[in-house]
Amino acid sequence: MNVVTYFIITVALWNIITFSLYGTDKKKAKRNKWRIKESTLIICTFIMGGIGALLGMCLFHHKTKHIKFLLLIPLAVIINLSIAAYCVFYFLV
């Protein structure tokens, strides 16, 4: 496997982890239990987890009323996709 394949697999796994964090936090919120810090969710989102976070917000209806998340998550997705496109282009050329 080449570098691009490893990069894609790593980003996909990280998005699954980020998606799971949003689902876990929503589950904990419903049960009034220990929660994942908002800063942790946002950091995981910006570290190439934007797609997972966006899917987690939509699927679990989690953090959809928080303006911070409504602004930062789409921004993270744009940044993540830009970085991914640059990396794939850099390693393919």
Gaussian input, Z-matrix of N, CA and C with variables (Angstrom, degrees):
# hf/3-21g

backbone

0 1
 N
 C     1     B1
 C     2     B2     1     A1
 N     3     B3     2     A2     1     D1
 C     4     B4     3     A3     2     D2
 C     5     B5     4     A4     3     D3
 N     6     B6     5     A5     4     D4
 C     7     B7     6     A6     5     D5
 C     8     B8     7     A7     6     D6
 N     9     B9     8     A8     7     D7
 C    10    B10     9     A9     8     D8
 C    11    B11    10    A10     9     D9
 N    12    B12    11    A11    10    D10
 C    13    B13    12    A12    11    D11
 C    14    B14    13    A13    12    D12
 N    15    B15    14    A14    13    D13
 C    16    B16    15    A15    14    D14
 C    17    B17    16    A16    15    D15
 N    18    B18    17    A17    16    D16
 C    19    B19    18    A18    17    D17
 C    20    B20    19    A19    18    D18
 N    21    B21    20    A20    19    D19
 C    22    B22    21    A21    20    D20
 C    23    B23    22    A22    21    D21
 N    24    B24    23    A23    22    D22
 C    25    B25    24    A24    23    D23
 C    26    B26    25    A25    24    D24
 N    27    B27    26    A26    25    D25
 C    28    B28    27    A27    26    D26
 C    29    B29    28    A28    27    D27
 N    30    B30    29    A29    28    D28
 C    31    B31    30    A30    29    D29
 C    32    B32    31    A31    30    D30
 N    33    B33    32    A32    31    D31
 C    34    B34    33    A33    32    D32
 C    35    B35    34    A34    33    D33
 N    36    B36    35    A35    34    D34
 C    37    B37    36    A36    35    D35
 C    38    B38    37    A37    36    D36
 N    39    B39    38    A38    37    D37
 C    40    B40    39    A39    38    D38
 C    41    B41    40    A40    39    D39
 N    42    B42    41    A41    40    D40
 C    43    B43    42    A42    41    D41
 C    44    B44    43    A43    42    D42
 N    45    B45    44    A44    43    D43
 C    46    B46    45    A45    44    D44
 C    47    B47    46    A46    45    D45
 N    48    B48    47    A47    46    D46
 C    49    B49    48    A48    47    D47
 C    50    B50    49    A49    48    D48
 N    51    B51    50    A50    49    D49
 C    52    B52    51    A51    50    D50
 C    53    B53    52    A52    51    D51
 N    54    B54    53    A53    52    D52
 C    55    B55    54    A54    53    D53
 C    56    B56    55    A55    54    D54
 N    57    B57    56    A56    55    D55
 C    58    B58    57    A57    56    D56
 C    59    B59    58    A58    57    D57
 N    60    B60    59    A59    58    D58
 C    61    B61    60    A60    59    D59
 C    62    B62    61    A61    60    D60
 N    63    B63    62    A62    61    D61
 C    64    B64    63    A63    62    D62
 C    65    B65    64    A64    63    D63
 N    66    B66    65    A65    64    D64
 C    67    B67    66    A66    65    D65
 C    68    B68    67    A67    66    D66
 N    69    B69    68    A68    67    D67
 C    70    B70    69    A69    68    D68
 C    71    B71    70    A70    69    D69
 N    72    B72    71    A71    70    D70
 C    73    B73    72    A72    71    D71
 C    74    B74    73    A73    72    D72
 N    75    B75    74    A74    73    D73
 C    76    B76    75    A75    74    D74
 C    77    B77    76    A76    75    D75
 N    78    B78    77    A77    76    D76
 C    79    B79    78    A78    77    D77
 C    80    B80    79    A79    78    D78
 N    81    B81    80    A80    79    D79
 C    82    B82    81    A81    80    D80
 C    83    B83    82    A82    81    D81
 N    84    B84    83    A83    82    D82
 C    85    B85    84    A84    83    D83
 C    86    B86    85    A85    84    D84
 N    87    B87    86    A86    85    D85
 C    88    B88    87    A87    86    D86
 C    89    B89    88    A88    87    D87
 N    90    B90    89    A89    88    D88
 C    91    B91    90    A90    89    D89
 C    92    B92    91    A91    90    D90
 N    93    B93    92    A92    91    D91
 C    94    B94    93    A93    92    D92
 C    95    B95    94    A94    93    D93
 N    96    B96    95    A95    94    D94
 C    97    B97    96    A96    95    D95
 C    98    B98    97    A97    96    D96
 N    99    B99    98    A98    97    D97
 C   100   B100    99    A99    98    D98
 C   101   B101   100   A100    99    D99
 N   102   B102   101   A101   100   D100
 C   103   B103   102   A102   101   D101
 C   104   B104   103   A103   102   D102
 N   105   B105   104   A104   103   D103
 C   106   B106   105   A105   104   D104
 C   107   B107   106   A106   105   D105
 N   108   B108   107   A107   106   D106
 C   109   B109   108   A108   107   D107
 C   110   B110   109   A109   108   D108
 N   111   B111   110   A110   109   D109
 C   112   B112   111   A111   110   D110
 C   113   B113   112   A112   111   D111
 N   114   B114   113   A113   112   D112
 C   115   B115   114   A114   113   D113
 C   116   B116   115   A115   114   D114
 N   117   B117   116   A116   115   D115
 C   118   B118   117   A117   116   D116
 C   119   B119   118   A118   117   D117
 N   120   B120   119   A119   118   D118
 C   121   B121   120   A120   119   D119
 C   122   B122   121   A121   120   D120
 N   123   B123   122   A122   121   D121
 C   124   B124   123   A123   122   D122
 C   125   B125   124   A124   123   D123
 N   126   B126   125   A125   124   D124
 C   127   B127   126   A126   125   D125
 C   128   B128   127   A127   126   D126
 N   129   B129   128   A128   127   D127
 C   130   B130   129   A129   128   D128
 C   131   B131   130   A130   129   D129
 N   132   B132   131   A131   130   D130
 C   133   B133   132   A132   131   D131
 C   134   B134   133   A133   132   D132
 N   135   B135   134   A134   133   D133
 C   136   B136   135   A135   134   D134
 C   137   B137   136   A136   135   D135
 N   138   B138   137   A137   136   D136
 C   139   B139   138   A138   137   D137
 C   140   B140   139   A139   138   D138
 N   141   B141   140   A140   139   D139
 C   142   B142   141   A141   140   D140
 C   143   B143   142   A142   141   D141
 N   144   B144   143   A143   142   D142
 C   145   B145   144   A144   143   D143
 C   146   B146   145   A145   144   D144
 N   147   B147   146   A146   145   D145
 C   148   B148   147   A147   146   D146
 C   149   B149   148   A148   147   D147
 N   150   B150   149   A149   148   D148
 C   151   B151   150   A150   149   D149
 C   152   B152   151   A151   150   D150
 N   153   B153   152   A152   151   D151
 C   154   B154   153   A153   152   D152
 C   155   B155   154   A154   153   D153
 N   156   B156   155   A155   154   D154
 C   157   B157   156   A156   155   D155
 C   158   B158   157   A157   156   D156
 N   159   B159   158   A158   157   D157
 C   160   B160   159   A159   158   D158
 C   161   B161   160   A160   159   D159
 N   162   B162   161   A161   160   D160
 C   163   B163   162   A162   161   D161
 C   164   B164   163   A163   162   D162
 N   165   B165   164   A164   163   D163
 C   166   B166   165   A165   164   D164
 C   167   B167   166   A166   165   D165
 N   168   B168   167   A167   166   D166
 C   169   B169   168   A168   167   D167
 C   170   B170   169   A169   168   D168
 N   171   B171   170   A170   169   D169
 C   172   B172   171   A171   170   D170
 C   173   B173   172   A172   171   D171
 N   174   B174   173   A173   172   D172
 C   175   B175   174   A174   173   D173
 C   176   B176   175   A175   174   D174
 N   177   B177   176   A176   175   D175
 C   178   B178   177   A177   176   D176
 C   179   B179   178   A178   177   D177
 N   180   B180   179   A179   178   D178
 C   181   B181   180   A180   179   D179
 C   182   B182   181   A181   180   D180
 N   183   B183   182   A182   181   D181
 C   184   B184   183   A183   182   D182
 C   185   B185   184   A184   183   D183
 N   186   B186   185   A185   184   D184
 C   187   B187   186   A186   185   D185
 C   188   B188   187   A187   186   D186
 N   189   B189   188   A188   187   D187
 C   190   B190   189   A189   188   D188
 C   191   B191   190   A190   189   D189
 N   192   B192   191   A191   190   D190
 C   193   B193   192   A192   191   D191
 C   194   B194   193   A193   192   D192
 N   195   B195   194   A194   193   D193
 C   196   B196   195   A195   194   D194
 C   197   B197   196   A196   195   D195
 N   198   B198   197   A197   196   D196
 C   199   B199   198   A198   197   D197
 C   200   B200   199   A199   198   D198
 N   201   B201   200   A200   199   D199
 C   202   B202   201   A201   200   D200
 C   203   B203   202   A202   201   D201
 N   204   B204   203   A203   202   D202
 C   205   B205   204   A204   203   D203
 C   206   B206   205   A205   204   D204
 N   207   B207   206   A206   205   D205
 C   208   B208   207   A207   206   D206
 C   209   B209   208   A208   207   D207
 N   210   B210   209   A209   208   D208
 C   211   B211   210   A210   209   D209
 C   212   B212   211   A211   210   D210
 N   213   B213   212   A212   211   D211
 C   214   B214   213   A213   212   D212
 C   215   B215   214   A214   213   D213
 N   216   B216   215   A215   214   D214
 C   217   B217   216   A216   215   D215
 C   218   B218   217   A217   216   D216
 N   219   B219   218   A218   217   D217
 C   220   B220   219   A219   218   D218
 C   221   B221   220   A220   219   D219
 N   222   B222   221   A221   220   D220
 C   223   B223   222   A222   221   D221
 C   224   B224   223   A223   222   D222
 N   225   B225   224   A224   223   D223
 C   226   B226   225   A225   224   D224
 C   227   B227   226   A226   225   D225
 N   228   B228   227   A227   226   D226
 C   229   B229   228   A228   227   D227
 C   230   B230   229   A229   228   D228
 N   231   B231   230   A230   229   D229
 C   232   B232   231   A231   230   D230
 C   233   B233   232   A232   231   D231
 N   234   B234   233   A233   232   D232
 C   235   B235   234   A234   233   D233
 C   236   B236   235   A235   234   D234
 N   237   B237   236   A236   235   D235
 C   238   B238   237   A237   236   D236
 C   239   B239   238   A238   237   D237
 N   240   B240   239   A239   238   D238
 C   241   B241   240   A240   239   D239
 C   242   B242   241   A241   240   D240
 N   243   B243   242   A242   241   D241
 C   244   B244   243   A243   242   D242
 C   245   B245   244   A244   243   D243
 N   246   B246   245   A245   244   D244
 C   247   B247   246   A246   245   D245
 C   248   B248   247   A247   246   D246
 N   249   B249   248   A248   247   D247
 C   250   B250   249   A249   248   D248
 C   251   B251   250   A250   249   D249
 N   252   B252   251   A251   250   D250
 C   253   B253   252   A252   251   D251
 C   254   B254   253   A253   252   D252
 N   255   B255   254   A254   253   D253
 C   256   B256   255   A255   254   D254
 C   257   B257   256   A256   255   D255
 N   258   B258   257   A257   256   D256
 C   259   B259   258   A258   257   D257
 C   260   B260   259   A259   258   D258
 N   261   B261   260   A260   259   D259
 C   262   B262   261   A261   260   D260
 C   263   B263   262   A262   261   D261
 N   264   B264   263   A263   262   D262
 C   265   B265   264   A264   263   D263
 C   266   B266   265   A265   264   D264
 N   267   B267   266   A266   265   D265
 C   268   B268   267   A267   266   D266
 C   269   B269   268   A268   267   D267
 N   270   B270   269   A269   268   D268
 C   271   B271   270   A270   269   D269
 C   272   B272   271   A271   270   D270
 N   273   B273   272   A272   271   D271
 C   274   B274   273   A273   272   D272
 C   275   B275   274   A274   273   D273
 N   276   B276   275   A275   274   D274
 C   277   B277   276   A276   275   D275
 C   278   B278   277   A277   276   D276

   B1=1.4636
   B2=1.5288
   B3=1.3086
   B4=1.4593
   B5=1.5312
   B6=1.3152
   B7=1.4586
   B8=1.5256
   B9=1.3100
   B10=1.4693
   B11=1.5235
   B12=1.3119
   B13=1.4631
   B14=1.5203
   B15=1.3295
   B16=1.4643
   B17=1.5255
   B18=1.3287
   B19=1.4660
   B20=1.5274
   B21=1.3173
   B22=1.4635
   B23=1.5286
   B24=1.3178
   B25=1.4736
   B26=1.5265
   B27=1.3322
   B28=1.4658
   B29=1.5203
   B30=1.3141
   B31=1.4734
   B32=1.5265
   B33=1.3172
   B34=1.4686
   B35=1.5307
   B36=1.3238
   B37=1.4688
   B38=1.5254
   B39=1.3321
   B40=1.4669
   B41=1.5321
   B42=1.3126
   B43=1.4640
   B44=1.5214
   B45=1.3221
   B46=1.4660
   B47=1.5260
   B48=1.3257
   B49=1.4690
   B50=1.5268
   B51=1.3207
   B52=1.4675
   B53=1.5240
   B54=1.3181
   B55=1.4611
   B56=1.5314
   B57=1.3216
   B58=1.4718
   B59=1.5260
   B60=1.3231
   B61=1.4716
   B62=1.5269
   B63=1.3219
   B64=1.4672
   B65=1.5245
   B66=1.3277
   B67=1.4650
   B68=1.5171
   B69=1.3301
   B70=1.4631
   B71=1.5235
   B72=1.3344
   B73=1.4590
   B74=1.5275
   B75=1.3196
   B76=1.4662
   B77=1.5287
   B78=1.3262
   B79=1.4634
   B80=1.5268
   B81=1.3293
   B82=1.4639
   B83=1.5280
   B84=1.3273
   B85=1.4668
   B86=1.5311
   B87=1.3211
   B88=1.4679
   B89=1.5234
   B90=1.3278
   B91=1.4681
   B92=1.5251
   B93=1.3466
   B94=1.4663
   B95=1.5287
   B96=1.3125
   B97=1.4593
   B98=1.5194
   B99=1.3419
   B100=1.4563
   B101=1.5258
   B102=1.3380
   B103=1.4638
   B104=1.5189
   B105=1.2991
   B106=1.4600
   B107=1.5238
   B108=1.3217
   B109=1.4677
   B110=1.5259
   B111=1.3294
   B112=1.4614
   B113=1.5163
   B114=1.3200
   B115=1.4671
   B116=1.5299
   B117=1.3134
   B118=1.4693
   B119=1.5197
   B120=1.3309
   B121=1.4631
   B122=1.5330
   B123=1.3178
   B124=1.4658
   B125=1.5238
   B126=1.3316
   B127=1.4665
   B128=1.5209
   B129=1.3154
   B130=1.4687
   B131=1.5251
   B132=1.3062
   B133=1.4601
   B134=1.5155
   B135=1.3352
   B136=1.4617
   B137=1.5268
   B138=1.3290
   B139=1.4638
   B140=1.5342
   B141=1.3162
   B142=1.4677
   B143=1.5249
   B144=1.3419
   B145=1.4527
   B146=1.5239
   B147=1.3125
   B148=1.4625
   B149=1.5168
   B150=1.3038
   B151=1.4649
   B152=1.5287
   B153=1.3175
   B154=1.4691
   B155=1.5170
   B156=1.3310
   B157=1.4607
   B158=1.5307
   B159=1.3150
   B160=1.4613
   B161=1.5316
   B162=1.3266
   B163=1.4647
   B164=1.5289
   B165=1.3259
   B166=1.4617
   B167=1.5186
   B168=1.3353
   B169=1.4646
   B170=1.5262
   B171=1.3204
   B172=1.4661
   B173=1.5307
   B174=1.3155
   B175=1.4573
   B176=1.5290
   B177=1.3263
   B178=1.4630
   B179=1.5313
   B180=1.3394
   B181=1.4688
   B182=1.5251
   B183=1.3128
   B184=1.4597
   B185=1.5192
   B186=1.3068
   B187=1.4664
   B188=1.5312
   B189=1.3123
   B190=1.4642
   B191=1.5266
   B192=1.3122
   B193=1.4643
   B194=1.5262
   B195=1.3174
   B196=1.4570
   B197=1.5250
   B198=1.3344
   B199=1.4595
   B200=1.5262
   B201=1.3381
   B202=1.4634
   B203=1.5334
   B204=1.3057
   B205=1.4603
   B206=1.5249
   B207=1.3258
   B208=1.4662
   B209=1.5239
   B210=1.3294
   B211=1.4667
   B212=1.5301
   B213=1.3292
   B214=1.4648
   B215=1.5240
   B216=1.3180
   B217=1.4672
   B218=1.5328
   B219=1.3379
   B220=1.4797
   B221=1.5318
   B222=1.3401
   B223=1.4651
   B224=1.5263
   B225=1.3155
   B226=1.4613
   B227=1.5231
   B228=1.3200
   B229=1.4693
   B230=1.5287
   B231=1.3164
   B232=1.4689
   B233=1.5245
   B234=1.3250
   B235=1.4645
   B236=1.5277
   B237=1.3353
   B238=1.4705
   B239=1.5231
   B240=1.3194
   B241=1.4598
   B242=1.5298
   B243=1.3337
   B244=1.4675
   B245=1.5249
   B246=1.3227
   B247=1.4671
   B248=1.5195
   B249=1.3235
   B250=1.4711
   B251=1.5281
   B252=1.3176
   B253=1.4640
   B254=1.5244
   B255=1.3227
   B256=1.4527
   B257=1.5276
   B258=1.3242
   B259=1.4602
   B260=1.5252
   B261=1.3167
   B262=1.4600
   B263=1.5281
   B264=1.3182
   B265=1.4783
   B266=1.5281
   B267=1.3509
   B268=1.4630
   B269=1.5212
   B270=1.3318
   B271=1.4540
   B272=1.5252
   B273=1.3224
   B274=1.4506
   B275=1.5308
   B276=1.3262
   B277=1.4818
   B278=1.4973
   A1=108.70
   A2=114.79
   A3=118.91
   A4=110.91
   A5=115.79
   A6=122.56
   A7=111.79
   A8=117.21
   A9=120.95
   A10=110.70
   A11=116.96
   A12=120.77
   A13=110.86
   A14=117.10
   A15=120.75
   A16=111.51
   A17=115.82
   A18=120.81
   A19=110.23
   A20=117.22
   A21=121.44
   A22=111.02
   A23=117.14
   A24=120.77
   A25=110.60
   A26=116.62
   A27=121.16
   A28=111.34
   A29=116.91
   A30=120.68
   A31=110.03
   A32=117.76
   A33=120.87
   A34=110.88
   A35=116.98
   A36=120.20
   A37=111.71
   A38=116.50
   A39=119.65
   A40=110.58
   A41=117.77
   A42=120.48
   A43=111.42
   A44=117.08
   A45=120.43
   A46=110.03
   A47=116.50
   A48=120.50
   A49=110.62
   A50=117.01
   A51=120.77
   A52=110.50
   A53=117.06
   A54=121.96
   A55=109.95
   A56=116.62
   A57=121.82
   A58=111.76
   A59=116.72
   A60=120.20
   A61=110.98
   A62=116.78
   A63=120.14
   A64=110.78
   A65=116.40
   A66=119.80
   A67=112.23
   A68=116.28
   A69=120.81
   A70=111.04
   A71=116.33
   A72=119.90
   A73=111.19
   A74=116.89
   A75=120.58
   A76=110.59
   A77=116.23
   A78=120.83
   A79=110.31
   A80=116.66
   A81=121.31
   A82=110.58
   A83=117.31
   A84=121.22
   A85=110.80
   A86=116.43
   A87=120.13
   A88=112.07
   A89=116.02
   A90=120.79
   A91=113.24
   A92=116.71
   A93=122.20
   A94=112.54
   A95=115.95
   A96=121.89
   A97=110.05
   A98=114.83
   A99=122.46
   A100=110.00
   A101=116.33
   A102=121.12
   A103=110.96
   A104=116.13
   A105=122.74
   A106=106.96
   A107=116.78
   A108=120.46
   A109=110.65
   A110=115.40
   A111=119.68
   A112=110.62
   A113=116.79
   A114=119.88
   A115=110.82
   A116=117.21
   A117=120.72
   A118=110.46
   A119=116.77
   A120=120.38
   A121=110.86
   A122=116.70
   A123=120.86
   A124=110.93
   A125=117.53
   A126=120.42
   A127=110.31
   A128=117.01
   A129=120.51
   A130=110.95
   A131=116.07
   A132=121.08
   A133=111.11
   A134=116.99
   A135=120.63
   A136=112.58
   A137=117.86
   A138=120.47
   A139=108.21
   A140=115.94
   A141=124.68
   A142=114.05
   A143=118.06
   A144=120.65
   A145=113.27
   A146=116.72
   A147=121.35
   A148=114.94
   A149=117.34
   A150=120.64
   A151=110.10
   A152=117.08
   A153=121.13
   A154=112.08
   A155=116.07
   A156=120.52
   A157=110.95
   A158=116.33
   A159=120.39
   A160=111.04
   A161=116.09
   A162=119.70
   A163=111.04
   A164=116.75
   A165=121.09
   A166=112.11
   A167=115.86
   A168=119.64
   A169=110.44
   A170=116.17
   A171=120.23
   A172=112.01
   A173=116.56
   A174=120.26
   A175=112.36
   A176=116.77
   A177=120.62
   A178=112.91
   A179=117.48
   A180=122.33
   A181=109.66
   A182=114.25
   A183=120.88
   A184=110.35
   A185=115.98
   A186=124.45
   A187=111.72
   A188=117.18
   A189=120.16
   A190=112.70
   A191=118.14
   A192=121.10
   A193=112.19
   A194=116.43
   A195=121.27
   A196=108.90
   A197=116.58
   A198=121.57
   A199=111.11
   A200=116.28
   A201=120.91
   A202=110.21
   A203=116.77
   A204=120.97
   A205=111.56
   A206=116.63
   A207=119.87
   A208=111.94
   A209=117.12
   A210=120.90
   A211=112.32
   A212=116.49
   A213=119.95
   A214=114.42
   A215=117.49
   A216=119.18
   A217=111.40
   A218=119.36
   A219=117.83
   A220=112.59
   A221=116.81
   A222=119.98
   A223=110.26
   A224=116.97
   A225=121.26
   A226=111.27
   A227=116.85
   A228=120.45
   A229=109.71
   A230=117.15
   A231=121.06
   A232=110.52
   A233=116.70
   A234=120.95
   A235=110.39
   A236=116.92
   A237=121.23
   A238=111.46
   A239=117.09
   A240=120.40
   A241=111.61
   A242=116.80
   A243=120.75
   A244=110.87
   A245=116.64
   A246=120.88
   A247=110.41
   A248=116.83
   A249=120.62
   A250=110.65
   A251=117.33
   A252=120.81
   A253=110.38
   A254=116.71
   A255=120.09
   A256=110.71
   A257=117.63
   A258=121.61
   A259=111.81
   A260=116.73
   A261=120.29
   A262=109.61
   A263=116.83
   A264=120.69
   A265=110.47
   A266=116.50
   A267=121.27
   A268=111.59
   A269=116.96
   A270=119.52
   A271=113.53
   A272=117.68
   A273=119.95
   A274=112.24
   A275=115.54
   A276=118.87
   A277=111.38
   D1=147.65
   D2=179.64
   D3=-96.44
   D4=179.65
   D5=-176.04
   D6=-62.28
   D7=-39.86
   D8=-179.17
   D9=-62.08
   D10=-41.11
   D11=178.88
   D12=-62.53
   D13=-45.46
   D14=177.55
   D15=-61.55
   D16=-40.63
   D17=179.09
   D18=-61.79
   D19=-47.44
   D20=-178.87
   D21=-63.41
   D22=-42.75
   D23=178.70
   D24=-63.28
   D25=-43.80
   D26=179.96
   D27=-62.57
   D28=-45.84
   D29=179.95
   D30=-65.10
   D31=-40.51
   D32=179.00
   D33=-62.82
   D34=-44.91
   D35=178.20
   D36=-63.67
   D37=-40.26
   D38=179.32
   D39=-65.22
   D40=-36.69
   D41=177.57
   D42=-67.65
   D43=-34.89
   D44=175.84
   D45=-65.46
   D46=-41.59
   D47=177.74
   D48=-63.70
   D49=-45.24
   D50=179.82
   D51=-63.16
   D52=-43.96
   D53=176.29
   D54=-56.74
   D55=-44.05
   D56=179.78
   D57=-64.26
   D58=-36.36
   D59=177.39
   D60=-62.12
   D61=-42.55
   D62=178.52
   D63=-65.14
   D64=-40.74
   D65=177.85
   D66=-65.48
   D67=-42.45
   D68=178.64
   D69=-63.39
   D70=-43.27
   D71=-179.41
   D72=-64.31
   D73=-39.24
   D74=177.88
   D75=-64.26
   D76=-43.06
   D77=178.87
   D78=-61.49
   D79=-43.55
   D80=179.36
   D81=-66.44
   D82=-36.84
   D83=-179.86
   D84=-63.74
   D85=-40.27
   D86=179.60
   D87=-65.24
   D88=-28.68
   D89=-176.95
   D90=-101.25
   D91=8.53
   D92=-179.06
   D93=52.05
   D94=46.61
   D95=179.57
   D96=-113.27
   D97=-175.27
   D98=178.47
   D99=-49.51
   D100=138.58
   D101=-176.61
   D102=-117.78
   D103=158.14
   D104=173.08
   D105=-84.07
   D106=134.18
   D107=-178.88
   D108=-60.80
   D109=143.74
   D110=177.17
   D111=-60.19
   D112=-37.79
   D113=179.84
   D114=-62.52
   D115=-36.89
   D116=177.58
   D117=-64.83
   D118=-43.61
   D119=178.58
   D120=-61.32
   D121=-43.77
   D122=-178.02
   D123=-68.79
   D124=-41.44
   D125=179.08
   D126=-62.88
   D127=-44.90
   D128=178.17
   D129=-61.68
   D130=-33.55
   D131=178.63
   D132=-66.45
   D133=-45.24
   D134=-177.23
   D135=-74.73
   D136=-21.26
   D137=177.48
   D138=-87.96
   D139=60.48
   D140=175.73
   D141=64.32
   D142=25.03
   D143=178.32
   D144=-112.41
   D145=21.89
   D146=-174.90
   D147=-61.73
   D148=-43.11
   D149=-179.16
   D150=-65.48
   D151=-44.58
   D152=177.86
   D153=-61.06
   D154=-40.25
   D155=179.10
   D156=-66.50
   D157=-44.70
   D158=179.99
   D159=-62.86
   D160=-43.30
   D161=177.00
   D162=-64.88
   D163=-39.21
   D164=177.99
   D165=-63.61
   D166=-41.60
   D167=177.62
   D168=-62.11
   D169=-45.09
   D170=-176.57
   D171=-71.30
   D172=-47.78
   D173=-175.09
   D174=-70.00
   D175=-42.35
   D176=-177.52
   D177=-92.63
   D178=-3.56
   D179=-175.56
   D180=51.60
   D181=48.82
   D182=-174.23
   D183=-112.79
   D184=131.71
   D185=178.74
   D186=63.77
   D187=23.55
   D188=-177.66
   D189=-80.98
   D190=-10.38
   D191=178.24
   D192=-102.35
   D193=-1.02
   D194=-179.68
   D195=-93.04
   D196=116.91
   D197=-177.15
   D198=-59.90
   D199=-34.11
   D200=178.82
   D201=-58.21
   D202=-44.87
   D203=-179.14
   D204=-74.12
   D205=-36.22
   D206=179.54
   D207=-65.08
   D208=-26.48
   D209=178.24
   D210=-92.26
   D211=-43.95
   D212=-172.79
   D213=-76.21
   D214=-34.72
   D215=-176.80
   D216=-66.18
   D217=-49.21
   D218=176.35
   D219=-61.90
   D220=-35.47
   D221=176.20
   D222=-62.13
   D223=-43.13
   D224=178.54
   D225=-62.77
   D226=-39.65
   D227=178.84
   D228=-61.48
   D229=-45.18
   D230=179.52
   D231=-62.06
   D232=-45.41
   D233=179.23
   D234=-64.51
   D235=-45.21
   D236=179.52
   D237=-59.44
   D238=-46.28
   D239=-179.61
   D240=-65.68
   D241=-35.89
   D242=177.35
   D243=-65.48
   D244=-44.72
   D245=178.47
   D246=-64.14
   D247=-43.76
   D248=-179.78
   D249=-62.59
   D250=-43.93
   D251=179.88
   D252=-63.43
   D253=-42.04
   D254=178.96
   D255=-63.37
   D256=-45.99
   D257=-178.37
   D258=-63.42
   D259=-44.33
   D260=179.53
   D261=-64.17
   D262=-44.43
   D263=179.23
   D264=-63.35
   D265=-43.41
   D266=-179.06
   D267=-61.00
   D268=-43.60
   D269=-177.21
   D270=-80.20
   D271=-20.19
   D272=179.27
   D273=-86.59
   D274=-25.08
   D275=-177.28
   D276=-96.00

